[in-house]
Amino acid sequence: MRACLKMKRYLPFAAVCFFSTPALCLAAEPVRSMQPPGWDAGLKLQTALDTNADPRVVEINLEARLASVEIVPGHPTEAWTYDGGLPGPLIRARVGDRLVVHFVNHLPQPTTVHWHGVRVPIQMDGVPEISQPEVKPGESFTYDFVVPDAGLFWYHPHVMSAAQVGFGLYGALLVEDPSEQIGVADELVLVLSDIEISPRGNLEPADSGGVAGMVFGREGNHVLVNGRERPVLKARAGATQRWRIVNTAKSRYFSIDAGDSTTYTLIGGDGGLQEYPTRTDLIVLGPGERADVIVTPHAKPGSDVVVRSLLFDRGYGSTEYRDVPDLFTMTMAAEPAVEAPPLPAIHRTIEPLTRAGATDVPIRLTLTQRNRTSEFGIDGRAYPNAPHVAAAPGETQLWTVVNQTKWAHPLHLHGFFFQVLDEKGEPIRPLAWKDTVHVPAERTVRLLVRFDDREGEWMYHCHILDHADGGLMSTVLLGGVKPSAHTHSRR
């Protein structure tokens, strides 16, 4: 009975996503699976248990604790986890649902939960001493908000983020929209990450390499997909799959390649569906970014396709003398290839933001030598002394982000979506909502952001978390608020 009540949630809330409207297909035919039995068993995520019978409320318990996981065979590792798993449980909701998360911290350090990409009230943003007190060991905090947008989002701590995310604290939040008709029955959420583990199975210190490690951005020696190293995914030649991908690594970029035997159709990213689909050979994601991809393998039945992450040049030292890691293997069923039915017309109406009347906001990403050490910053000043951006409710701003360093920075803005501009100053087509944007080394990126009336102090920072901890972050002061008196370097 409770399951039936939950199903009623799927119909009334499509209009809540006021940013744009996905195309409706009222007479769509049911879509059936074309994959072999148990196709996703090697990668399927554990789903968080919804304890609330109300069809409009998803209510879960979430615990941060140390737990033993085995990544190096025969050598268990004590990782930092949500609910004892790596990654944390997949939270599923529908557009317009109220999400209630009863969070308890059983770690040896304070922590919080930040809902990356979700347009939450400021009190739910998970930044210590700005939106909430940090949650000390043994304490709890309840996050309670409505999820207004469809898409794949994720959650992670915002206290000593590089260390805590690097040790295993991350998980995915999938918000679905029942009006979206994609035409693919087989869907998989892929959480990409890495972790640094010694041969004996111990976590390496988060400050390994000292200042040099911070400047380069530390990457783990074990690359994981849904917490597993080189897992296996079953597939059938010609049968489409929908991959919802999030990069939760603290520094690593992923450039996802399945060779010539697989085609990718990109249909969305950070803020849900994009304006229209595009074909691409590679899926490149900086830390914090997401992709929504329809994948069609064409390999010979019975063969294996290795999905790899090609080396991506994110700056000095990021590609030299490096191996190309395998992500997972697609094992093709020993059955004749099939021809998947054509996809429906996937379209989303997104209104382009206009530069007319927008406030110019110049932002320089810098690396400065001070007292025989290095610190990233904004306009030459490291957090918490970096300059703030002042904004008013309803204001549109044009950010010109100039990267003066030799490393790329995936710049993330809390609480708001934006549109990235091309060289002519127009929003890039297909139109898409972003909350994290790749700013290449020694290059400039422009974006338009329109602020609503959720007044407060909102973080923006590099999502290479070592860079953020090294000073590359600040805040937007929306609605005349003053900078927090409790700013400190533990975010």
Sequence and secondary structure as in RCSB ss.txt:
>XXXX:A:sequence
MRACLKMKRYLPFAAVCFFSTPALCLAAEPVRSMQPPGWDAGLKLQTALDTNADPRVVEINLEARLASVEIVPGH
PTEAWTYDGGLPGPLIRARVGDRLVVHFVNHLPQPTTVHWHGVRVPIQMDGVPEISQPEVKPGESFTYDFVVPDA
GLFWYHPHVMSAAQVGFGLYGALLVEDPSEQIGVADELVLVLSDIEISPRGNLEPADSGGVAGMVFGREGNHVLV
NGRERPVLKARAGATQRWRIVNTAKSRYFSIDAGDSTTYTLIGGDGGLQEYPTRTDLIVLGPGERADVIVTPHAK
PGSDVVVRSLLFDRGYGSTEYRDVPDLFTMTMAAEPAVEAPPLPAIHRTIEPLTRAGATDVPIRLTLTQRNRTSE
FGIDGRAYPNAPHVAAAPGETQLWTVVNQTKWAHPLHLHGFFFQVLDEKGEPIRPLAWKDTVHVPAERTVRLLVR
FDDREGEWMYHCHILDHADGGLMSTVLLGGVKPSAHTHSRR
>XXXX:A:secstr
 HHHHHHGGGSTTGGG TTEEE   TT       S TTTTTTT   B       TTEEEEEEEEEEEEEEEETTE
EEEEEEETTBSS  BEEEETT EEEEEEEEESSS B  EEET    GGGS  BTTTB  B TT EEEEEEE  S 
EEEEEE  SSHHHHHHTT  EEEEEE TT       EEEEEEEEE B TTS B  TTTTHHHHHHH    SEEEE
TTBSS EEEE TT  EEEEEEE  SS  EEEE  TTEEEEEEEETTEEEEEEEEES EEE TT EEEEEEEE   
TT EEEEEE     BTTSSTT    EEEEEEE SS            EEE     TT EEEEEEEEEEEETTEEE
EEETTB TTSS  EEE TT EEEEEEEE SSB EEEEETT  EEEB TTSSB SS   BSEEEE TT EEEEEEE
  S  EEEEEEESSHHHHHTT EEEEEETS    TT  TT 
